[in-house]
Amino acid sequence: MLLLIDAGIHAYEVIDADVPFLVGGFIATAVGAVAGAYLLLTSGPRLGWVLGGLTTLLTSIGYIVTRATPVPTDEDDYGNWLEPLGLTSLILQIVVVALAVWALTGRHGLRPAHLVQEGKAVTPGMNPDEPGPQRGSGDGRPPRS
C-alpha cells in the first residue's frame, strides 16, 4: 500500500514538473513503485522488495540531493525541505526501505537462486509449473509415444 501511495504522489507531481530530469524521475519512481507493489502480491515477493526498496531508496536520495544542494535547472527545490508532498513521500520511502531491509535480511534472506526462481515465476512462459506447449516435432501434433 505504501508503494502505491508513493507512486500516486509521484504521478501527481509529474503534472507540475517543468524540469525534464524531474519528470523522468517522477515517472520512473511511479512505475518502479507500482511494479514493486505488483510483485509483492504475486509469486515474486522478494523481487518486489528489491524493486520497491531500490526505487524508494534512490528516490529518497534524489529528494535529499535536490534539497541539500542547488541543482542546475531546479534551484527552486534547494532548501525546500518542508514541501508537503515531498516530505510525505520521503517518510513513506524511509518506511518502505526499512521494511525491505527487514524482509530481505530476515529468516528467508535474499539469495540469487530465489530471485531467479521468482523471476521465472512472474515471467509469462517461464514458469515450469504452468502448462505449456507439448514437446514434439514442432508441427503442432502431440509427440509420439
N, C-alpha and C positions, 0 to 999 in steps of 0.2 A: 504494500500500500504506500509506503514512504517513497519508493521509487516512482510510482505513478504520480504522486503529488509533485515530486521534483520535476518529472517530465512535463506535467501540466504548467508548472511555473515557467520553465524554460521555453515551452511552446508559446506561451503568452508573451514572454519577453521578446520573442522574435518580431512581434508587431511593431514595437517602438525602437528596435535596434537599428541604428544607421551606420554602424561600423561593420564592414564586411567580415572581419575575423570574429566579431561577437556574434553575428548572425550564424556563421558556420559553427561556432562553438555551442550556441544555444540549440541549434538543430541536432548536432552530434550528441549533446547531452540528453535531449529528449528521446532520440532514437535509442541510444545506449541504455537509458533507464527503462524504457518500455521493453526492450529486448531482454534486459536482465530480469525484469518482473515476470515476463512470459516464461523464461527458462526456469525461474523458481517454481512455477506452477506446473511444469512438465516433467519429463524424465531426466532433466538436466539441472538439478538444483545447485550443484557445485559450480557449474558453468554460469548459472545465474548470479551466484555470489561473487564469482570472479569478475564477470562483466559489470554487474551493478556496483561492486566495490571499487573497481578501477575507474568507472565512469564518474562516480561521485568524488573519489579522491582527486582525480585530475581536475574536475570542475571546481572543487574547493581550492585547490592550488591556484587555479586561474582567478578565482574571486579574490584571494589574498594578494596575488601579484598586482591585479588591476587597482586594488585599494591602497597598497603599500608603496607603489612606485608609479610615477607618471608614464603611462604607456602612450606612444605616439598614436594619434588619431582617436584616443579615448581618454583625454585628460579630465573629462567630467567625472569619471568614477574615482579618481585619485582622492583619497581621504574620505570617501563617502561610505563609511563602514556601516551606517545605520539605515541604509536603504531597505525598506520593509520586506520586499520580496527576496532581495539578495540575502538578507540576514536569516529569513525563514528558511530559504533554500540551504544556506550554509549549515544551519543547525540540523536539518534533515540529513544532509550529506554526511556530517560527522557521525550521526547515529547509524546510518547505513554502513559506513566504513567500519565502525566498531562492531556492528553485527556481522559483517562479512568476515572480519578477522576472527571473531569468536567462532563462527560457523566453520571456517576453513582450517582452524587450528585445533578444533575440538577432537572428540573421540574418533571421528571418521577421517579427519585430516584431509589434506589436499595431495593427491598422488596423480602423476601424469596418466597412469593407466585408467583411473576413474574418469578423468576429463575426456580421454579418448572414447571410453565406453559411453559416457553421457553424450558426447558429440555425435556418435553414431546413432544413439537412441533418438535424438531430436532431429536428425537429418533424414528427410524422406528418402527411402530406398536403401538406407544404410543400416537399418535395424534388423539384426539377424532373427528376431522373434516375429517380425511381420511376415505374412505370407507374400511371397514374391513370385516372379515368373519361374516356371519349371525349367530345369536344365534339360536341354535336348539338342536337337540338330539345328536349332535357330530358325526353323521354318514354321514355328507355331504349333507343331504337333508334339504331343507328350513323348517323353523318352520311351524307348523300347525296354521291355523287361528282359 
